[in-house]
Amino acid sequence: TEIEIVPEEIVEIIYKETDIFLIGMGSGTICDAQYLFSEDILGYNKGHVPRHAKVYTNLTDDYENIKLKSIEAYTNFKNDVATKKYPEKKHDINISENEYSKFIKK
């Protein structure tokens, strides 16, 4: 069970009084497991970083570059499909004349 932003003293009572597996975020160290959102861990959370979060690196610039490169790549793909530059013959699978003949006969 997820337990989020609950004082550790309360979590301790719940933990001792139940047999449920506790996954905590911002609820102290007593839970069976901990989690944070990737945005917080990787530092590309825009705006407010929650009190309970810990930033381990700052990928903001990298994330923006990846986003721009992704947009460019998808735009190029869309344009290539629209102008029939993709797929090219080299991207197709080939069939032998013998197999093609068998297919046509059936």
C-alpha positions in Angstrom: 0.0 0.0 0.0 1.3 3.4 -0.9 1.6 5.8 2.0 2.4 9.4 1.1 3.3 12.4 3.2 2.3 10.8 6.5 4.3 11.6 9.7 6.7 8.8 10.5 5.2 8.4 14.0 1.9 7.5 12.4 3.5 5.3 9.8 5.2 3.4 12.7 1.9 2.6 14.3 0.3 1.5 11.0 3.4 -0.6 10.3 3.3 -2.3 13.7 -0.5 -2.9 13.7 -0.9 -4.2 10.2 0.6 -6.9 7.9 0.5 -4.7 4.8 3.5 -3.9 2.7 4.1 -0.1 2.9 5.6 1.8 0.0 6.4 5.3 1.3 7.1 8.7 -0.2 7.8 11.5 2.3 6.7 9.3 5.2 10.0 8.4 6.9 12.2 5.4 6.9 9.9 2.8 8.4 8.1 1.8 5.2 9.1 -1.5 3.4 10.1 0.4 0.3 10.6 4.0 -0.9 9.8 5.8 -4.1 10.2 9.2 -5.7 9.0 10.4 -9.1 11.7 10.4 -11.8 11.2 14.1 -12.3 12.5 14.7 -8.8 15.3 12.1 -8.9 16.6 13.3 -12.3 16.1 17.0 -11.6 13.9 17.9 -14.5 11.0 18.8 -12.3 9.9 22.3 -13.4 8.9 24.6 -10.7 8.4 23.5 -7.1 10.5 20.6 -5.8 8.5 19.0 -3.0 9.9 19.1 0.5 10.0 15.3 0.6 11.9 14.9 -2.7 15.6 14.6 -3.2 17.2 15.7 -6.4 20.2 13.4 -7.4 21.2 15.1 -10.6 20.0 17.9 -12.9 19.0 16.7 -16.3 17.0 19.7 -17.2 19.2 20.8 -20.0 19.7 17.2 -21.3 15.9 16.7 -21.1 15.3 19.9 -23.1 17.9 18.8 -25.7 16.3 15.3 -26.0 12.8 16.9 -26.3 14.0 19.2 -29.2 15.9 16.3 -30.9 12.8 14.1 -30.6 10.6 16.7 -32.1 13.0 17.2 -35.0 13.3 13.4 -35.5 9.5 12.9 -35.6 9.0 15.9 -37.9 11.6 14.5 -40.3 10.0 11.0 -40.2 6.6 12.6 -40.9 8.0 14.6 -43.8 9.8 11.6 -45.3 6.6 9.5 -45.1 4.5 12.3 -46.7 7.1 12.8 -49.5 7.6 9.1 -49.9 11.3 9.3 -49.0 10.6 6.6 -46.4 10.4 3.7 -46.6 13.0 3.1 -49.3 13.5 -0.2 -51.1 16.3 -1.0 -48.7 13.8 -0.9 -45.8 11.5 -3.5 -47.4 11.8 -7.2 -47.1 12.6 -9.1 -50.3 10.9 -12.3 -51.6 12.4 -14.7 -54.0 10.8 -15.2 -57.4 10.1 -18.8 -56.5 8.2 -17.8 -53.3 6.4 -15.0 -55.1 5.2 -17.4 -57.8 3.9 -19.8 -55.1 2.0 -17.0 -53.5 0.4 -15.8 -56.8 -0.7 -19.4 -57.6 -2.5 -19.8 -54.3 
